Amino acid sequence: MITHPDKPRVLIFSQRNIFGRDLFRCAHYEFEDIISQIDSAELLAPQANPLGLRPEIARRIAFHAPVALNPGVVRTRAKGQYDLFLMICGAPGDLLMFNAVRNWREICKASICLIDELWVREMSDCRYFLRILENFDVVMLYYSQSVQPLSEQLGRKCVFLPPGVDALRFCPYPERSRRVVDVYSIGRRSDVTHRKLLRMAAENGVFYLYDSIAGNQAINSTEHRDLFVSVLKRSRYFIVNPGLIDRPDKRGNQSEAGNRYFEGSAAGAILVGERPTNEEFERLFNWPDALIHLPYDSDEIGRVIKELDREPERQDRIRKANVAQALMRHDWVYRWEAMLKRAALEPLPQLLQRKQRLRNLAEAICETTRGADD
């Protein structure tokens, strides 16, 4: 049974007013916004309490004891009745924010918690946070190799849900701006590859755009996301690597594909970097040249780019395939559809309309001839 669109059927607990400036959370808010566009949803976004315990201090205490702390967030009570409660967490410590909502269990028929970053190696240390997951009907994880270990720890089945992207927002068509940035790199990077690209910039005039200051917060999360999209749609090559590639002490042997693989392909950039040793990645990016493999800490980036630059037709095929595949497979609409299925809820017409729009655009891209991207 579909609830009338005028009456919200989904309650989303958003942390945008608590951690709104964290860069890695921008994709979470994008997902929440898409859900609000294609479903009948209400955002519950409490403010941080300036007089309460700071969230980071509350999390440190909760690491050592199974206590229900006030996480430094204004306590709130939701009103109405909902079919589904959704909480998106960046990491296990975010689960403590759950204590800020007083009555969600009484007013929501089903519940889903989605966790972005959860490594197997940290599950033992986070055991008190992870106990909070027992309150949810469904637990979904971006990291596929964490699903089985967490299921065993909780004694219940958890589910893999791949990251996604607003494929319409990232799509470089139909305007097809000129790709004036040769190589774009954000976040963690190999010093070896970085130094090679710096030499190419100095000696060959390559426009290499990279992080030149340290920081993990945005002045405005929406504006940051808009700028990222704009630059990525104008970039020829985008450096990607598995999550925490340079931190085996934290990730162990896990090899997980983060958001950048999805974002880069959606923007029509050519992905260059380490291929995750991950079965789910092979399923999600299984079209030709979805990723141009470059081992981490390789200085062969110049050779790879030079070889690809000799094949403009191949570059055009890669860009079109990347964008079309993102439109058909990796938009947030498909992730929400998977969540609705787990909650035994039917999609609303807005979801079906977005899927049709994505399909139409993907088909139009596949029919275009090589043009301004080159």
N, C-alpha and C positions, 0 to 999 in steps of 0.2 A: 504494500500500500504506500502510495506516494503522498507525503504531507504537502498541503497547499503551499506554494512558494512564498506567500505572504507571511507564513508562520515558520520561523526558522526551525529546521529539523536537526541541524548540526551546531554544536557548541564547541568552538575552537578556543582552547586556552593558549593565548599568544604571549610570548615573553618579550615582545617588541618594545614595551615601555620599561622593561627591566634591563635588558642587554641590547637595546636597539642599535648601539654603535659598533658592535662586534662585526667585523667584516665577514666572517664565515657564516654568520646567521642571515645574511641578506637573502640567500636562496631560500631559507625557511620562510621568511616573510613573503617572498614571491609566491611560494606554494600556497600559503594561507590566503593570499589575495586572489589567486586563481580559483581556489575552492569557493571563495565568496562570490566570484563571478559566475560560476557554473553550477552552483547549488544554493540552497536556501540555508545560509549559515550566519551565525552571530559570533563576533570576536569578543572574547572576554580577555581584556588586556590590562591587568592591574598595574598600578604604579609601584615603584620602589618606595619603601617607607623610610624617610630620612631619619626618623627617630628610632627605628628598629635595628636589629642585628644585621650587619652588612652581609649580602648573599655569600661572598667569598669566605667570610669568617664562619658562617653557619655551615657551609660545605666542609670546611676543615674539621669542625667539631664532629659532624655527622660521619666522617670517615672512620671515626674511632668508637662510635656508640650508636645503637639503634634507637635514636631519639627523634621525636616529631618536633623539630625546631621551627619557630617562625623564621622563615628565610630572609627576613628583611623586606617583605612585600606586604602591601596593604591587603589585609584579609578581605575577601569579597564573597558575596552570596549570589549565585545565579538565580534568575527567575524564569519561570516557564517550564515546559516539558520538551525534551529533545529525544530524537532517535539515537543520536551518536555524540559522544564526547571524544574530542581529539586533542592530543598534546604532542607537539614536536619538540624533541630535546636535542640540543647540540652534543651533549655528553652526559654520562650518568649523574654528575652533580646537579644537573638541571632538574632531576626528579624531585629534589627537595622543594622546588617552587610549587609543586603539587599541593603542599600543605596550606597554600594561601587560599585555596578554593574550599569552602565549607561543605557544600551540599550537592556537589555534582552527581554523586552516586545515586541519590534519591530521585533526581530529575532526568537522568539519562538512561535509556534502555540498554545501550551498548557502549563500549569504550575501546579506543585504540591509542597506543603510545608508539610513536615513531622515534627511534634514536639514530642520530647521524653517526657519531664516532664512538664506537665501543670496541676496544681491543681485547682479545682473549687474555693477554697478560695482565690486564688491569682488573679483571672480573673479581678476583679474590679481594683486592684492596677496596673494591667498590661494593662489596656484598651488602652493606647496610642500605646503600642507595638502591641496589637492584631488588631488594625486598619490596620496595614500593611498587614494582611491576606486578606484584601479585594482585593488585587492585584492578588491573586492566584485563579485559576479555581477550584482547589481541595485542601482541608485542611484535613490532616490525623493525627491522634493522637494515641500514644501508650497507653494512659490511657482511657479505655473504658467508665468510669463513668464521664469523662469530655466532652464526645462527644455531648450529648444533651444540656448541659448548654452553651457550646461554640456556637453550632448551633443557639440557641435562641439569644445569644448576637450578633452574626454576621448577623442574619437574613438569614442564608443559611445553607444548610446541610453539616455537617462535617462527617468524616468517621473514624471508628476504624481500625487500622492496628496493629496487634500484633508485639512485638519485634521478632527478629529472631536471627539466628546464622549461621556461616559457618560450617554446619554440617559435611562436609568432613574434615575440619581442626581439629575439635574437636573429631571426631570419633576415638575411641581407637582400632578399628579393621583395618587391620588384625593382627598388631603386638602384641597387647594386653600386654602392659607393666605391670609389677607387681604393684599392688596397695599398696604401702608402706606407704602412708599417711592415717592414720585412720580417722581423721576428719579434714576437711578443712573449714575455715571460713574467709571471707573477708568483709571489710566494717562495717556497723552498726551491733551491736550485743547486745544481752541481757547480762547484767552483771551477772545475776543469772546463766544462762546456761554456760557462759564463766568460771565462778568460779568453777562450777561443772566439766567442762572439764579439767581445770587446775589441780584439785585434782586427776582426773582419770589419767592424764599424770604423776603426781608425784607418785601416789600410785600403778598404774597398768601398767605403761609403755606404755600407749596409745600415739601414735604420733599425737599430736594435733598441727596443723599449723594454725597460726592466725596472724593478723596484730599486730606488736609490736611497730611500730612507726606511728605517725600521718603524713598524707600527701595525697594530691590528684593530684599529678603530676608525670608523668613518665619521665625518662631521654630520652627514645626513645619509642614512642607509639607502634611501631611494635614489638620491642623486649619485651616490657611489655606484650603484648598480647600473644606472643609466649611462654613466661615463664608461664603465667596464664594457657594456654592450656596444657602445659606439666605437670604442677602440678595437674591440675584437672583430667587429664587422669590417674593419679597415686593415686587418692584419693578414699577411700572407701565410705565415707559419706561427704556430702556437706550441710552446713547450709544455709537455704534460708528463707527469710521473706518478706512480702509485703513492697513496697517502703515507706520510712520514717515511719517505724513501731513505732519508738520512738518519733515521732514528730506530735502528733494529733493536735497541735496548728497550724500546716501548712497544713496537709493533711485533716483535718476534719474527716468525717466518711468514706472517700474513702479508698478502699482496692485494691491496684493495684499490679499486678505481673510484676516485672522488669526482666531485662536480665538474672539474675542468674538462674531462673527456667529453662530457655531455654538452657543456657550454661551447667549447671550441668547435665541435662538429656542427652544432646548431647555427653558429655564426658563419659557417662556410670556410673556416680556417683549415689549413692542413696540419693535422696533429703530428708532432714529432716528439718521441720520447720513449721511455721504458714501457714495454708491454707487460701488464700485470699477469703474473702466473696464477690465473684465476679462471675457473671454468665459466662462471657467470659472465665475465668480461668477454670471453670468446663467443658466448651466445648473444650478448647485447651489441657487440661491434663486429659482426661477422660478414661485412661486405668488403670487397677488395679495397685495399689501401685506406681502411678506416683509421689506421695508425701506421705511420712510418716509424719503424722500430729504430731507436737509438739508445743503446745501453746507457744507463746512468753513469756519469763521470767519463763520458766519451768526449774526445776532442775531434770527432769525425763530423760534427755538425756542418762544417763548411762543405765537405765533400757531398753530403746528403742533399744540401740545398742546391749545390751546383748541378748535380745530376737531375734533380727535379726541374730546375729552371730550363733544362734542355728539352723538356717535354711539356709544352704549354697545353696540348690536348689532354694529356694525362692529368695535369693540374685541374683543368676544367672539370673533368670527370669526377675527380676526388671531391671537389667543392660541391658539385651538384649532388653527388651521392650522400655526402655528409649531411647537407641541409635536408634533403628529402627524407633520409632515414630518421633524422631527429624529429621531423614533422610527423612522421608516420608511427614512431615507436617511443620517443623519449620526452614528449611534452608532458607536463604535469597532469593533463587530463587523463592519461593512461594510468598514472599512479593513483589518482583519486578513484578511478574506476575500479582498480584492484582493491582499494580500501572498502569501497561500497560493497563489493562482492563478499568480502570477509564479514562485513556487518549485516549481510543479507538485506541490503537496501537497493532499490531500483534507482537508476540514474534519472535525473531530471532532464527536460528537453534542452536546457542550456548546454549540458555536457555533450549531447548528441550533435547539437549545432556546431560546437567548437570542433569536434572530431571531423565533421564534414568540411569545415573551413580548412582544417589542416590537410585533409586529403586533397582538396581542390588545389591548394597551393603547391603541394608536393608534385602533383601531376603536371601542373603548369611549369614548374622548374625543370622537370625531366624533359619537357618538350622544347625548352629554350636552346638557342645556339650559343656558342662561345662568344663572350662579349667583354664588357668592361672590367670583369674581374682580373683579366690578364694585364 
